[in-house]
Every structure is written in structure tokens, then in C-alpha cells.
């Protein structure tokens, strides 16, 4: 429920900073289709140096205190572990997710 529940965050390496990458986000209200569209800017982490392996990403709202920073989503990026090279996250044109 909160970021302090997340374990095994990869250490800062290559282009990945400690604590993760800050997303530039927006929420759009679509009254016609009765939904809220959560979107974020695409991002590139480069280069990963191979010292850490990951598969999942966590989107959370940082309050500055892990125990009060709510988790918004957990994403399985690739279906497999990733450890080296450039890692691109390209969100769907329809947004990261929609709430109806």
C-alpha cells in the first residue's frame, strides 16, 4: 500500500538514480467516457551497467516519507529480467492507465 513495502529496489547504476526516476505526469478527466486518464512522459534510462537486475517498476506518489507514499501501480515491464543496455519506457498513446 505504501512505498516502504517495496523491497529489493535496485541500487543506483548507470542512468538509474537511487529512489527511481521521477515521472512527469498528468491526469485528464474525460466526462464523455466517464474516466480519468493517467499519463506520463516516456523515459529512457541509459546505460544500465549490468550490476543490477530488475523486471518490475513501481509508480508511487512521493510524500518524502516512504511509509506515507502510496503505491499507484506495479508494472511488469518485460516479462523477463533486464540488467544491461538502454531501457526505454514508452507508455500507450491512451495513457499509462485509465480509471472508470
Residue frames as qw, qx, qy, qz and C-alpha x, y, z in Angstrom:
[[0.000, 0.882, 0.471, 0.000, 0.00, 0.00, 0.00],
 [0.087, -0.974, 0.154, 0.142, 2.96, 2.36, 0.63],
 [0.567, 0.696, -0.428, 0.104, 6.45, 2.63, -0.84],
 [0.265, -0.598, 0.703, -0.278, 8.05, 1.32, 2.36],
 [0.872, 0.007, 0.436, -0.223, 6.51, -2.09, 1.46],
 [0.749, 0.624, -0.221, -0.021, 8.63, -2.28, -1.70],
 [0.709, -0.528, 0.413, 0.219, 11.71, -4.46, -1.33],
 [0.731, -0.007, 0.497, 0.467, 14.81, -5.09, -3.41],
 [0.347, 0.923, 0.020, -0.163, 14.99, -1.75, -5.21],
 [0.818, 0.287, -0.005, 0.498, 17.99, -1.84, -7.49],
 [0.452, -0.597, -0.009, 0.663, 20.91, 0.32, -6.48],
 [0.287, 0.879, -0.112, -0.363, 21.75, 3.42, -8.46],
 [0.611, -0.178, 0.605, 0.479, 23.62, 2.32, -11.56],
 [0.335, 0.335, 0.573, 0.669, 24.21, 3.69, -15.00],
 [0.110, -0.330, -0.192, -0.918, 21.40, 6.17, -15.64],
 [0.561, -0.566, -0.566, -0.213, 19.19, 4.88, -12.80],
 [0.015, -0.545, 0.413, -0.729, 19.24, 7.15, -9.73],
 [0.151, -0.139, -0.861, 0.465, 18.66, 6.00, -6.16],
 [0.272, 0.384, 0.504, -0.724, 14.94, 6.20, -5.40],
 [0.492, 0.501, 0.698, 0.138, 13.96, 5.84, -9.03],
 [0.202, 0.184, 0.392, 0.878, 13.15, 8.08, -11.93],
 [0.206, 0.457, 0.415, -0.759, 10.72, 10.97, -11.50],
 [0.274, 0.459, 0.742, 0.404, 7.83, 10.83, -13.95],
 [0.166, 0.127, -0.023, -0.978, 6.25, 13.94, -15.42],
 [0.073, 0.359, 0.930, -0.013, 2.56, 13.06, -15.04],
 [0.320, -0.035, -0.082, -0.943, -0.87, 14.34, -15.90],
 [0.196, 0.354, 0.894, -0.195, -4.43, 13.31, -15.17],
 [0.237, -0.021, -0.361, -0.902, -7.16, 14.20, -17.64],
 [0.411, 0.284, 0.712, -0.492, -10.84, 13.89, -16.83],
 [0.153, -0.043, -0.718, -0.677, -12.90, 12.55, -19.76],
 [0.432, 0.158, 0.502, -0.733, -16.51, 13.32, -18.80],
 [0.652, 0.283, -0.362, -0.603, -17.83, 11.98, -22.13],
 [0.717, 0.127, -0.682, -0.064, -16.49, 8.48, -21.43],
 [0.706, -0.646, 0.043, -0.285, -16.64, 8.75, -17.62],
 [0.913, -0.067, -0.139, 0.378, -12.97, 8.09, -17.00],
 [0.225, -0.914, 0.289, 0.174, -9.77, 9.60, -15.70],
 [0.854, 0.438, -0.130, 0.249, -6.69, 9.14, -17.86],
 [0.542, -0.746, 0.284, 0.262, -3.35, 8.96, -16.04],
 [0.773, 0.580, -0.050, 0.254, -0.44, 9.64, -18.37],
 [0.546, -0.703, 0.247, 0.384, 3.29, 10.19, -18.02],
 [0.342, 0.799, -0.430, -0.244, 6.17, 11.22, -20.21],
 [0.956, 0.188, -0.183, 0.134, 8.11, 8.41, -21.85],
 [0.350, -0.844, 0.406, 0.034, 11.55, 7.87, -20.36],
 [0.818, 0.402, -0.373, 0.176, 14.93, 6.38, -21.16],
 [0.630, -0.704, 0.323, 0.055, 17.38, 5.01, -18.62],
 [0.839, 0.474, -0.120, 0.239, 20.81, 4.73, -20.17],
 [0.668, 0.156, -0.702, -0.192, 23.06, 2.96, -19.87],
 [0.843, -0.473, 0.145, -0.211, 22.37, 0.26, -17.32],
 [0.101, 0.723, -0.682, 0.030, 25.74, -1.12, -16.30],
 [0.749, 0.091, -0.649, -0.101, 24.75, -4.75, -15.64],
 [0.127, 0.255, -0.753, 0.593, 25.36, -4.55, -11.88],
 [0.406, 0.137, 0.616, -0.661, 21.65, -4.92, -11.06],
 [0.088, -0.202, -0.865, -0.450, 18.74, -6.88, -12.50],
 [0.342, 0.234, 0.439, -0.797, 15.11, -5.78, -12.50],
 [0.066, 0.309, 0.872, 0.374, 11.77, -6.71, -14.01],
 [0.126, -0.765, -0.631, -0.006, 9.15, -4.56, -12.29],
 [0.140, 0.316, -0.077, 0.935, 8.52, -0.87, -11.86],
 [0.205, -0.613, -0.679, 0.348, 6.56, 0.83, -9.12],
 [0.024, 0.546, 0.177, 0.818, 4.67, 4.08, -9.64],
 [0.416, -0.577, -0.598, 0.369, 4.09, 5.88, -6.38],
 [0.028, -0.893, -0.114, -0.435, 3.22, 9.34, -5.11],
 [0.583, 0.039, -0.454, 0.673, 6.19, 10.53, -3.09],
 [0.351, -0.891, -0.236, -0.165, 5.34, 12.42, 0.07],
 [0.137, 0.750, -0.503, 0.407, 9.00, 12.49, 1.10],
 [0.448, -0.354, 0.730, -0.375, 8.32, 9.71, 3.62],
 [0.261, 0.128, -0.900, -0.325, 8.25, 6.13, 2.29],
 [0.000, 0.260, 0.919, -0.298, 5.65, 4.97, 4.84],
 [0.295, 0.619, 0.434, -0.584, 3.15, 7.60, 3.66],
 [0.204, 0.451, -0.510, -0.703, 3.93, 7.49, -0.10],
 [0.777, 0.208, 0.473, -0.359, 1.05, 5.50, -1.66],
 [0.301, -0.108, 0.817, 0.479, 1.71, 2.95, -4.40],
 [0.528, 0.432, -0.025, -0.731, -0.32, 3.73, -7.53],
 [0.900, 0.353, -0.120, -0.226, 0.72, 0.84, -9.79],
 [0.531, -0.447, 0.681, 0.232, 3.18, -2.04, -10.16],
 [0.687, 0.617, -0.180, -0.339, 4.24, -2.82, -13.72],
 [0.788, -0.133, 0.524, 0.296, 5.89, -5.95, -15.15],
 [0.146, 0.731, -0.300, -0.596, 7.91, -4.17, -17.84],
 [0.327, 0.513, -0.683, -0.404, 9.18, -7.00, -19.97],
 [0.958, -0.042, -0.065, -0.275, 8.06, -10.38, -18.66],
 [0.891, 0.085, -0.216, 0.389, 11.76, -11.12, -18.11],
 [0.529, -0.695, -0.019, 0.486, 14.69, -9.72, -16.13],
 [0.459, 0.825, -0.013, 0.330, 16.65, -6.75, -17.53],
 [0.682, -0.595, -0.009, 0.425, 20.18, -5.77, -16.49],
 [0.444, -0.302, 0.322, 0.779, 22.14, -4.08, -19.27],
 [0.254, 0.365, 0.561, 0.698, 21.81, -1.57, -22.06],
 [0.193, -0.078, 0.011, -0.978, 19.39, 1.25, -22.62],
 [0.021, 0.426, 0.890, -0.158, 15.93, 0.74, -21.12],
 [0.177, -0.147, -0.238, -0.944, 13.07, 2.68, -22.72],
 [0.154, 0.452, 0.796, -0.372, 9.60, 3.06, -21.25],
 [0.161, -0.066, -0.411, -0.895, 7.07, 4.12, -23.87],
 [0.336, 0.279, 0.688, -0.580, 3.59, 4.46, -22.44],
 [0.296, 0.501, 0.777, 0.241, 0.49, 3.74, -24.51],
 [0.031, 0.286, 0.258, 0.922, -0.96, 6.63, -26.50],
 [0.482, -0.596, -0.492, -0.413, -4.09, 6.08, -24.38],
 [0.379, -0.745, 0.305, -0.456, -2.18, 6.76, -21.17],
 [0.058, 0.358, -0.888, 0.283, -0.46, 4.66, -18.54],
 [0.053, -0.327, -0.938, 0.103, -3.87, 3.59, -17.24],
 [0.316, -0.358, -0.266, -0.837, -7.50, 4.71, -17.20],
 [0.056, 0.179, 0.819, -0.542, -9.90, 4.72, -14.27],
 [0.314, -0.321, -0.535, -0.716, -13.59, 4.38, -14.93]]
